[in-house]
Amino acid sequence: MKRMYRFKSIKIIPPRAGEPSREPHNKAAVPPTAAVEMSYDLESVRDHVMEVRPIQLIRSRSWISGFFIALLIVIPLFGLIYAILAIGMKIDLGAAGGFAGRLYIILLLMAFILCWLIPGFPAAVRRLKWEFVIGERGAGNWRIVDDVKWGRFEKMLRMVRERQDKEKEKEYELKSFRSSL
């Protein structure tokens, strides 16, 4: 049972350190910890088609981090539930042959498995796509966009480019106005 994934990759161009900010009121250099706008190399767009078999999904390294994240979600939650049941409601979950203890353990395991699997599959697919792009195009900072979402992504890039062009025109008009005074 193979599954096909179609997506595009585009190279992210990080801003150079010390590049001035685009805002007219702040001409200081951007500190290395500040959030900056990323740009994309539009000539580097490439289509990809990837076949994924279930064994590849199972072998993905993203399951390891998902395991620990699921533990971090489930253990405190069920610890709180245990405290409420044992202390607040005086229910003995450790009674011999007790139904409440078995039900608690079954619900804990089901919640853990759900918290591990539901975010785990998309994470495994993202990881496989990333490894596929690195394998085809080499190391780099790549943005991976599904074919379904590419139209919206391209529209957003076009809107950003138009906004930047308008800002440049306003700066040019402002400079020419100041120089005419």
N, C-alpha and C positions, 0 to 999 in steps of 0.2 A: 504494500500500500504506500506508494510514493505520493508525495504532495509537491506541487510546483509553486514556487514563489517568484514573482516578477517584481523587480524593484530597480531603482536607479541610485547611483552614487555620484556625489559631487564633492569636490575638494573644498575644505574650509580654509580660508586664508586668515590666520590670526593677525591682528594689528601689531605693528612693530612697537617695541617698548619705547616709551618716551614720545610717542606720536601725539600731536596736540589734539585736544578734544574738538568735536565739531560744533559745539555750542558757541555762539558768538560772545557770550559774556565770560566764558572761561577758556582762556588760551594757555592754561598751564598744562604741563605734561601729565599724561594719565598715569597714576601710580600703578604698580604691577598688580595690586589687589583689587583695583576698581573694575566694575563691570563695563565692558566695552562692546561695541558693535562688531560682530563678525561679518566678514564678507565671503562670498563664494566665487570660485573660478568657474564661470559659466561654460567655458570651453572644455572643462574636464568632465562633463556629464557623460556617463556611460550606462547603458542598459545591462541588466543582469537577469539571468534565468537560473534558478537553483532548484534542483530536485532534492527533497529531504525524505529520507527513510526513517521509520520509527526508531531504529537502532541509533541513528545519529542524534535524534532528540534525547534519547536516554543517556547517551555518552557525553552530552554537553556539560561543561564545567559550571554552568550557571546554576545547576541543581544544588551544588554545595552551599553557595551563599543563600539560596532560597530555603534550604533546610534550617540554617541558623536563624534566618529572619522569621520563619514560621515558629521556631522555638521561642523567639523573643516576643512573639505575639501571644501564643497560646499559654505558655507557662504563667505569666502574670495574671492573665485573664482567668484561667482556671484556678490559680491560687486564690484569687479574690472570691471566686464562686465557692471554693472549698471553705474559706474562712466564713463566708456568710452562712453556708449550710451548717458547718460544725459549731461555730460560736453563736451566731445569731439565732438559728432555728433549732439548735440542739439535735441535729440529725447525725447519727453514728454511721459514717460511711465505711468503717472498718469492721462492722459486725459480721460474724461468721454466717455465710449464706445470705448476706444482705443484698437485696436487689438494688438499693441506692448506690452502693459502691461500684457494682458492675456497670450500672447505667452511667455513672460519672466517668469511669474509665473509657467506656465505649464512646461517649460523647467527646471526651478529651482527644481520643485517637482520631475520630472523624473530623473534628475541627482542625487538628494538626495536619491531617492529610489534605483537607481542602485548602488550608492556608499555604500548603507547600505546592500543590499541583496547579491551582488556579492561576497564580502569578508566574508559576514555573514554566509553563509551556510558552507563553509569549516571550519570556526572558531567554529561553533556550533558542527560540527561533531568531531573536535579535542577535544573540551571540553567534549563531551559525551564519547569519547574513554578514555580520562584521568580519568573521574569520574568512568567509568566502571572498569578500571585497579585498581584504588584506592579501589573500593568496593570489588574486588576479592582478591587482594594481600595485601591490607593494605597501610598505608602511607609509602611513600618512594620517592626516586628520580628515576623515571622511564623514559626510552626512549621508545617511541611507534613508531614502524615501520610497515608500511603496508606490507602484504605478497608479493605484487608485487615488492616492493623495498627491500625486505629482502636479496635477493641474492647479490645485489650491496653493501648493508651495511655490510654483512658478508665478502665480498671480501675486503672491505676497512679495516675492523678489522684485517683480516689476513695480509694485507700489512703492517699495523702499527706494528703488532707483529713481522713480519719478520725484519722490519727496526730496532726495538728495540733489537732483537737478534743480528743483525749485529753490532750495536753500542756496545753491551756488549762484543762481540768477539773482536772488535777493542780496547776497553778499557783493556781487559784482555791481549791482545798481547802487548799493550803499557806498561802495568804494568810489564809484564814478561821481556820485552826488557829493561826497566829501571832497574829492579832488577838484570839483568845479567851484567850490566855495573858496 
